[in-house]
Amino acid sequence: MTPSNPGHEQAPAPADLADPLYYLHNFDTLVAWVREHHDDLLTADERRRLDRLADLSTAARALLVRLVMRRGHCFRADRLSYPELDAAIDDLIQELTAGNWLLRDPELPLADAARLQTLAELRQRWLGRPEADGLTRALGKQVLVDALGKRFPQPARASSWGLPDTVALTTPELFDRLRLLFFGNLYQDWSDFVVVELGHYRYEPVPLTPALRAVTQRQHLDDYLTLQQCRELLETHPAREVWPQLPACDRDNPWLMARYHSLLFELGILAERQGDPELALTALADSGHREARLRQGRLLERQQALESAWTLATDALTAPRTDSERRGMQRLARRLARKLSRAAPAAPAQPELQQWSLALPLSDQPVEAAVAGHLTGPDVTVHHTENRLFTALFGLLCWDAIFLPVPGAFFHPFQMAPADLNHPDFVRRRQSEFERCLAGLADDSYQHRIRQTWHRKAGTRNPFVHWPTLSESLLDEAFACIPARHLHALFSHLLRDLKEHRRGLPDLICLDRRRQRYQLVEVKGPGDRLQDHQRQWLEFFARQGIPASVCHLSWLDHGDCA
């Protein structure tokens, strides 16, 4: 079955939280959405099982959803209590068991069985038995479980572990596939959809057609799930054991490769911690993660592979992936230059930052509020916007580019942001649309466009717009005081690295509407210092002629105030 073209269909309606079974209705909505858009990626058996959900009573289906939402796949029946079901739990379990949705008395490793038991229950069952000889009540739960696990390494029925009334989901992987197809990831769980009042928010409507899907083959789905299994294995197994299990992913699929590169980075870090530098270097070299190359260079330095580290650092400085990498590689190259008796690569000249000191009477206010109060005057308003004003203006001006429907960016109608927002090629895939949006800064049309979007999209979720920060009066002041050329420079800098450059903007903006000028102020209290991401913005402002400074605040003691 090929999914229909849902490009202009009405978004599914979320359930009302006043309904005791709201979570079931939202779950049904999610399943219907996946069937409508991704049915061709499910097997015939999976489709048949989903069809059979309708055969269950409402209460049994609700209990199944409750269990799917819970952590793990096994549950103690004596701990299940859901008053809204208005039915005996045992009867519902019997119905779900008959329908092959639940399995009674499943086989479990001891570690899984122990997660369903308290320390007191474990002690009562095991201590004093010959099999647990030498184990004492003084042992904590994890130590006790680890010791027992070595003596009983094989899985056994739950009842054998002292759990006589235990059930397990028979097809947890099916629900994982549904969750992945809906969210586009596995870090969001069912509660992110089925137990929230989605109708409380507004979301940008984006066409969701088959051509825009991130997952176009069953293999893509299988590979992502394998990557997730490998990630979970890293929590309990050496990286060297997990490495051969990594799938050969489709390198033409950005959605899949983003997860693959992230996992390689995690594996490389873990291998380094586990004393396996060879594997760590291999994994980091293969990873396209934004931090992988710098981590690789530092590891090469620690391994005394100085020539290799030098080559990596100097090559990276010719085309750094991020500003953070550039700064890190510059520091690495300077250290290596000293060790290898070479000339360090020339670093760009750093502009002088505008800095000033201010002493105010000791106050319980945050330092930003104290400085804002000091700078406020008859003609000057001061706003503590930090990373919110300029990003909001950017988000409003570039709304259409941010929500441009490109393959793999949107999975469902309740997304606050494109799924690839933090991917390295996010801007490149929308380059012409961003250029069109910024072209409006060449004349006054940008002000009309931002105002129009502010009115038309008010309250609609956008990763760059924090609606409580914005008011029409703040927009008026910003347009009167901030030149368009400064906004163009700011937005262009944001676009060079949306993940990194959304942080570090100065705390305060002082707007003098009468003189039509403004000032950005980063406030540093006693003992505080500039962070790298703050310094790079201030250096950028200095190069662009944008008025920005650092205020070093100190508190006057009572004697000084007298």
QUIBEL-V412915 format. One record per pair of residues at least 12 apart in sequence whose ideal C-beta (glycine too) atoms are under 6 Angstrom apart, sorted by the first residue. I is the first residue (numbers start at 0). J is the second residue. Records with the same first field share a line. If there is no record, write none. Layout:
BEGIN
I: J + J
END
This chain:
BEGIN
0: 38 + 39
1: 39
2: 36 + 38 + 209
4: 208
5: 207
6: 206 + 208
10: 412
11: 28 + 32
13: 25 + 197 + 198
16: 196
19: 83
20: 61
22: 64 + 193 + 194
23: 61 + 64
25: 192 + 193
26: 64 + 193
29: 181 + 192
33: 177 + 180 + 181
37: 180
40: 217 + 220
45: 173
58: 84 + 86 + 91
59: 91 + 94 + 95
61: 84
62: 91
63: 95 + 100
65: 81
67: 174
68: 189
72: 167 + 168 + 171
73: 167
74: 166
75: 115 + 165
76: 92 + 164 + 166
77: 164
92: 166
99: 169
101: 166
102: 167 + 169
103: 166
104: 156 + 157 + 158
105: 157 + 167
106: 154 + 156
107: 154 + 157
108: 154
109: 147 + 148 + 151
110: 148
112: 160 + 162
113: 144
115: 162
118: 140
121: 143
122: 136
124: 161
134: 146
181: 411
183: 410 + 418
185: 227
197: 413
200: 460
201: 458 + 459
202: 413 + 460
203: 402 + 459
205: 402 + 404 + 409
206: 404
207: 409
211: 404 + 406
213: 254 + 407
219: 252 + 255
222: 246 + 248 + 255
225: 246
226: 258 + 262
229: 241 + 244 + 245
230: 262
233: 269
237: 273
238: 266 + 269 + 270 + 273
239: 275 + 278
253: 407
254: 407
257: 422
260: 286 + 287 + 288
261: 288
263: 282 + 285 + 286
264: 286 + 288 + 291
266: 282
267: 279 + 282 + 283
271: 298
276: 302
283: 295
289: 320 + 321
292: 315
293: 324 + 327
296: 308 + 311 + 312 + 331
305: 335 + 338 + 339
308: 335
309: 335
312: 328 + 331 + 332
315: 328
316: 328 + 344
321: 496 + 499
322: 535
326: 531
329: 346
332: 344
350: 538 + 541 + 542
352: 537
353: 548
354: 549
355: 550
356: 551
357: 550 + 552
358: 553 + 555
360: 555 + 560
361: 554
366: 522 + 524 + 552
367: 383 + 506 + 522
370: 522 + 550 + 552
371: 383 + 507
374: 509
378: 511 + 513
379: 509 + 511
380: 510
381: 507 + 509
382: 508
383: 507
384: 468 + 508
385: 506
386: 504
387: 465 + 468
389: 489
390: 463 + 501
391: 464 + 469
393: 463 + 490 + 493
394: 461 + 463 + 464
395: 449 + 452 + 453
396: 436 + 445 + 449
397: 433 + 436
398: 452
400: 429 + 432 + 433 + 436
403: 429 + 432
405: 428
415: 460 + 462
416: 462
421: 498
426: 494
437: 490
440: 483 + 486 + 487
446: 478
476: 510 + 512
479: 512 + 515
480: 510 + 515 + 516 + 517
481: 517
485: 545
488: 543
492: 539
502: 532
503: 532 + 533 + 536
504: 536
505: 519 + 520 + 521 + 547
506: 521 + 522
507: 520
518: 546
519: 547
520: 548 + 550
521: 549
522: 550
523: 551
524: 552
525: 553
END
